Amino acid sequence: MYTEGSQCLVIWRKPLTSILETINGPEQLRALSVPQMELLAKEIRREIIEKVSVRGGHLAPNLGVVELTMALHYVFDTPKDMLVWDIGHQAYVHKLLTGRRERFHTIRQFGGLSGYLRRDESDFDVFGASHASTSISAALGMAAARDIQGEDHKVVAIIGDGSLTGGMALEAINNAGSLKKNLIIVLNDNDKSISDNVGAISQYLGNVRRMQTSPSYQRLRDMAKGSIERLPVLGDKAREAAGRAETSFKQFMMHSKSGAIFEELGFKFFGPFDGHDIETMLDVFENVKRVDGPIIVQMVTKKGKGWEIAEGDSTKWHGPGAYDYTTGVIKKNAGDPPSYTEVFADALVAIAENDPKVVGVTAAMEEGTGLKKLHKRFPERYFDVGIAEQHAVTFSGGMAVGGLTPVVAIYSTFMQRAIDQIIHDIAVQDLHVVFAMDRAGLVGEDGQTQHGVFDIAFSRMIPGMKVMAPKDEEELRQMLYTAIYLDGPVALRYPRGKALGVPMSDQFHMLEVGKAELLSPDTLEAAERQQAVLLAYGATVSQAELAAKELADEGIHVAVVNARWAKPLDEEMILRLARGTGRLITIEDHVVSGGFGSAVLELLEEHGLNDVDVRVIGLPDKFVEHGALTILKELYGLSSAHIKEVVHSQLSAENRSMAK
């Protein structure tokens, strides 16, 4: 299977009974010796590497927290003591240790374990998480509830250093420092979010890490013996720990320098410690859980730890797709078309080549949004603000006031975090900012917190906002160009994954605002005579076209419209087709409430066309689970087969009405 530290995986003979197979909960973990835990760490890494290889998932962040997770569950009485994980993409080890080992092979599959934390999945998942920077706020709330109700347990927030770039985490630290609750914050410091960390806080922590390798550090560590006795530790383990000079030095000689900022904010700060040294962490956590007040413990870990391939490029291996775990090669078909993200990125660079006012902004997603290409070509016109979507939007508003054209590339699900800034700071002032929302619609295995299925509604409700979505990659290029050269705020959504493979032009041109595209038949006059109209928005257009072709084989003829714009709508075309056919079907990969179909219904109501039979195909009023896109689209009616069923139902209903 694999050899830890090797360049690639090799055959490994599994023992008849592994330690991992005996772990059904933290109680079995706590019965192990430190050498046994070190063996278990290797087995856990092997399990994660093998199982994630099948369908992809979060690899490098989980490989980096193996020992840290084990130490936390060993020392703290979970789930009575509450572990609050940030983001959740570092929780695979936590799942393996908390009764979900036998189902781990189902992770991110439809009906299987979530790739993130979910309260309805386990009592050990005390707070759901998949968006960053939430853990300290949640943990502080739990500590407040504990104290009000007179309970006695520990609350521990585990947050990556990347998540500290998020304003919400800093707001929580500010509040926690003043409330003085007993709260432990474990800072998993691996110098990464998904991409490389940015900002002053990251630089500060980096300086702390570098202090450990300085000559002065090497001299001072020899002076540290015995200093661990400064903590109120009891028992033999404390006396043994007093002899470990390096641990003692890190804990007491360094913490006053590395934690100065946090100590000024009301925290006791300890660290940095080696987040892969189990014995050290057991001592540290046994110590700090006896200290009153808010505490921060800095643990330095390596993202991708234990597999050299992932260690060497932890960004690439943060969340890979399926791969061959014996070679470390990510599986990809050579003939696949580019992704929508790649098409967007290439188009943005091409436009920026001829327009020095175009700049790109993202929130800790350089690779994910494709802006790495702009960064490489025009580094002075690229801005990664960290996990700070609110700041990204208002920062872009400031650049717009200064005469630039900001393109804010943020996943649809993360754009939700900046709705107030989009409204108050951009739209109210009618500033020209382009919101490029990647991963719009269903995103598959990442599930309910990551699906981008609310952006049409929150964009469409904002006065002055223009909202569009392309049917394919060529239209994405033209829509980006159009968005950049319009006025005011513009929202452009596009899906995750591979594009359709259509030919792409080298030229750009403006699209007419609020004008849809009639795909079939050739003229509006002919379309008015069809039996129904399929009004499809964005990524659903291809399924509408497929359904229309299959219906034609049955002798049923429907018009197909690529809506292009959810705001403003092509009122002229929609009203004309509604009056002509009397039957419309809207299709979108978005919740029905407030979406494109709602916009069409509002238009018909405004014009008194209440007798038009309208069917709205979209997602229901629920949070959609995780699973393969093919499964989810079929389950929620976004397939050509379901579109055909709706057409049949619509025509059958009219026939029944006429028969009466």
Secondary structure, DSSP 8 states (H G I E B T S, - for coil): ---TT-SS-------SS-SGGG-SSHHHHTTS-HHHHHHHHHHHHHHHHHHHHHH----HHHHTTHHHHHHHHHHS-TTTSEEEESSSTT-HHHHHHTT-GGGGGGTTSTTS--SSB-TTT-TT--S-B-STT-HHHHHHHHHHHHHHTT----EEEEEEGGGGGSHHHHHHHHHHHHH---EEEEEEE-SBSSSB--SHHHHHHHHHHHHTTSHHHHHHHTT-TTGGGGS---SHHHHHHTT-HHHHHHHHTSHHHHTHHHHHTT-EEEEEEETT-HHHHHHHHHHHTTS-SEEEEEEE--TTTT-HHHHHTTTTTSS--SEETTTTEE---TT---BHHHHHHHHHHHHHHH-TTEEEEESS-TTTTTTHHHHHH-GGGEEE--S-HHHHHHHHHHHHHTT-EEEEEEEHHHHGGGHHHIIIIIITTT---EEEEES-B--STT-TTT-B-SHHHHHHTSTT-EEE--SSHHHHHHHHHHHHTSSS-EEEE--SSB-------S------TT--EEEESSSHHHHTTSSEEEEE-GGGHHHHHHHHHHHHHTT--EEEEE--EEES--HHHHHHHHHHHSEEEEEEEEESTTSHHHHHHHHHHHTT-TTSEEEEEEE-SS------HHHHHHHTT-SHHHHHHHHHHHHHHHHHHHH-
